Amino acid sequence: MAIVANTFTRYSAIGIREDLSNVIYNISPEETPFISNIGRESVKNTYFEWQTDALAAASASNAALEGDDISSFTAVSPTARVGNYTQISTKNVVISGTLEAVDKAGRRNEMTYQLAKLGSELKRDMEAALLANQASVAGNTTTARRTAGLPAWLTSNTSFGSGGANPTVGSTPTAARTDGTQRAFTEALLKNVIQQVWTSGGTPKMLMVGPFNKTAASAFAGIATKFRDVPAGQQAQIIGAADVYVSDFGTVNIVPNRFQRDRDAFVVDPDYASLAVLRPIQKMDLAKTGDAEKALLLVEYGLKVNSQAAHGIVADLTTS
């Protein structure tokens, strides 16, 4: 078909008003499972320390004579003093005076909108840093301080591929863990690490994995939530994933995390880790040097692993 000659259409008309939605859609994820589940505490120095201790191994031969005298004493084991550094993370923005003055769709104040977005980005950066395979860095005037991430702390309850090695940890992690040959995530690997954590005295509560290995974990035989009771008259749900793994040593929640390395699967007891905060997220107005407003978002924080033996890692997993 064809239109009548000289029909005046939208393609030729001038002055048609735009139809721009007053809503800004942002699909970027903001969930930070690790920070949300572990503790939070304030620290007062860029290097913060804590002490760890452990009981002697249980002895079935601990039997004494009646009326026996003590002629020698067991040496006392001192506590271990460990620490980590805080890390500064920032986001900045500069907004022209004209942009704030014009009529905008989806937000009234550009600075407020951008600061809210940057705050979410900063939280994601913090999550990624705490779970990064990075050693601590003391820093200096030319090198930024870095907090040691969780993989750099875990030395006891570990499973890694060929060529992999545990990190070097003295008073603080001085080297990241060594990556090995990647292998498929299996239930046997998970059960082994959960058992190690329990034997060390920990209580495994959370399995934190990346997206690819979340799907692998959903296929494990120990999964408990493939089915749910549905009240009469309600629509049933199709369950295509697993939320809980029932191990020989307790129930473990399976939590996917977008901001960790997919090659790592962490077995975590959130009661034994904390976000240590020297300076909470704060906005700083920067000096005005022209027709623009400048702002800086800043946070200074670190990872406190109360006892690394309370956690475990299945490392060097395939990611595709």
N, C-alpha and C positions, 0 to 999 in steps of 0.2 A: 504493500500500500504506500501511498505518497500523500503528503499534506498539501493543502491548497496553496497556490502561489501567493507570496507576500504575507503568509501567516507570521505574525509577530510572536516569537517564542522566547523562552527563558535564555536561550543561547545568545540572543541579540540584545536583550533588555539590559538597561543600566539601572543601578540603584537597588538591586535585590539585597535585602538584609541577610547577613550571614546567620547560620544556625549552628552556633558553637555551644556545646553542652557546658554547663556550669559545674561539672564534676570532672576531676582529674583522676584517671584510673592508673593505679600503680600495682602491678602484679608481683613486684620483687618481694621475696620472703623476708620476714623480720624475726622469725622464731630463733631463739638462742637457747637450745635445750640444756647445754652444759652450765652456762651461767645461771639459768633459771632454776636448776636443781641443786647446785652446790651452795654452800654457805656464803656469807658476805661479812667482812670485818674491816675495820679501819687500821691502817698502819701509820707510823710516824717517821719513817725513814725510807730512803730509796733502796736500802738493803734491809730487809726484814727477816728475822730469824725465829726459829722455834726449836723445840727439843723433841726427840723421839726416843722410845725405850721399848724393850721387849723382855718377856719373862724367860727364864732358863727353860731348856727343854724338859718335858716331864720325864721322871725317872721311876721305873718300876722297882729299882733296887734300893730305894731310899728307906732303909731299915736300920735302926740304932739299937745298941745294947741298953738294957735297963740299967740306969745309974751310970751310964758311960760319961766320961769326962771329955771335954773338948780340948784337943791338943793343937789343932790347926784350924784355920778359918778360911772359908772360901773367899777368893778375891771378888771384890765388888766391881761390877761392870758399870762404867759411867754412862750417862745418857749421851746420845748423839746430837750434836748441834748443827742444824742445817739452815739454809736460807735461800732466798731468791731476790732478784732485783725487780723494781717497778719499771714499767715501760710507759712512755708518754705517747699517746695517739691523738692526732688532731684532725680537724676538718676546718676549712675556711671558706668564706664567701664575701664577695663585694657586689653591691647592688647600686646602680646609678640612681640619682635623685629623680630623673625623668621616668624611669620604670616604676618607681613607687607612686608617681603622680598620675599615671595613665590608668584608665579603667581596664581591669584585667578579668578574664574569665577563670572561674574555679578557685580564686583566692583573692582576698582583699589586700593583704599585705605580703609583698614578695619576700621580704626578709624573714618574716615569721614562718612562711611556708617552706623556704629553703632550710632554715634552721631545724625545723621538725624533720625534714627529710635527712639532713646530715646527722641528726641525732640517731636515727635508725641505722644509718650506714656505720656510725661509730660503734654501735653495739655489735654489729656483724663483724667488724674488724677485731673487736675484743675477743669474740668467740673464736674466730679463726686463729688469733695469736695464742690463746690459751691451749689450743689443741694442735698447734704447729709443732713439727719436729725440729725445734730450735733450742740450742743451749742458752744458758744465761750469758749476758754480756754486761760487764761492769760499766762500760762506756767511758768517754772522756770528752774533751771539747770538740772533737771531730767525729766521734763515733757515738751513735745513739745507744742508750741502754736498751736491753731486751730482757724480758722475763722468760725463764725456761718454760717451755710448753709441756703438757702432760706426757707425751712420748719420751721426752728426755729424762723424766723422773723414774720410769718404770724399769726396774731391774730384777724383780723377784719372780713375778707370776707372768711369764712371757712365753710366746711361741712365735718363732720367726722362720723364714725360708732360708734356703741354702745361701751362705755368705752373709747372712744378717748377724747382728751382734747387739747386745745390750749397751746402753749409753754409759759414759763414765760419770759417776756421781761421787763427789767427795762431800764437802760442805754445801756445794751447789753443783748442778749439772754443768760440766765444763765441755762436754761434747754431745752432740745429738746422737740418737741411736743410728746404727748402720743399717740401711735398707738391704734386704736380701732378695733372692729370686721369688717372684710372686707365684702364689698357688691358690687354688680354689678354696673358698670358705666352706668348711664342712662342720657338721655337728660334732664330730670327734675332736676337732681342734678347739671348738668352743667348750666342750665338756672338760677337756684337759685343763684349760686356763681357769674355768670356774672352780674346779677341784683344787688347783694350786692356791687360788685366793682364799678358799675356805680353810685349807690346811694351814695357811699362814695366819689365820685368825680373823680374816675379813668376812663380811657378809655381802656377797654379790647381789646387787639390787637393780642395776641398769646395764643393758647392753646397748652401746651407742655405736651406730654404724652409718656409713654413707648410703646413698640411694641404691647403688648396684647390689651391695651386700645386704641391704634390707630385704630385697627380694629373695636372696639366697637363704637368709635366716627364716623367712616365712615358710620354707619347704622342709624345715627340720622336723623330725618325728616328735620331739618333745613339746611342740607348740600346743598351747592350751585353749586358744580362743578362736578356733575356726568356726565355732557354732555359738549362737546366742539364743536364749529363750525369747520368744516373741509373744506378747499378750494376745489373747483372742481378739479378733477384729482389727488388728493393726497390720500394716504392710510389713512383710519380712524384708530383711536386708541381705544383700549378697556380700559375703565376707571374702575378700580376695587377698587379705594380708593377715599377718600375725601381730598381736600386741604383747603377748606374754609367753615366756618360755619357762616351763617347769623343769628345773634341774634336780639332781639328787641332793643339792645343797640349798634349795630354796627357789622361790619364784623370782624370775628376772624380767623386768619390763624391757621391751625392745623399742628403742627410740631412734628414729632416723635423724641425721644431722647433716644439713647441706654444707656446713662450713668446716668440716673436718676432712682429712684425707680419706678417700674412699678405700684405700689400701689398708687402713687401720680399723680394727674393731675393738672398742674399749669395754672392759668389764669394770664397772665403777660402783663404788659405795659413796654416794654424795655426801654422807656425813663426815668423810675424811678428806675433803677438799674445800677450799674457799677462794672467793675472789677477794684479794687484798687490795684495798683502795686507799691510796695516799691523797689523791684529789679526785672527787667525783666529777662526773660530766658537768661542765660549766661553760657559760658563754662569756666571752671577753670582747667588749667593744674596742676596736682598734682605732688608732689616731686617724682623724679625718684630715685628708690631704687634698680634697677636691670635692667635686659634686657627686659623691658616692658615700655609701655607708659600708664599713668593713667590720666583719665579726669573725671571731675564732671560737670554735668548740674544742675543748681540751679535756682529756681524762688521763690520770696517772694511776696505774694499777699493776697488779702482778698475780701470779698463781701460787697459792699455798697448798701444798700436798701434805696434809697432816701426817700421813703414813703411807708411803708408796706401796707397802705390802697389802694395803686394803684394796688395791686395784690390780688390774691385769690388762694385757693386750695380746690380741691375735694379730700379728703384723704380717706384712707382705702378702696381702690378698689381691687376687685379680680384680680388675675393675671393669671388665667388659667381656 
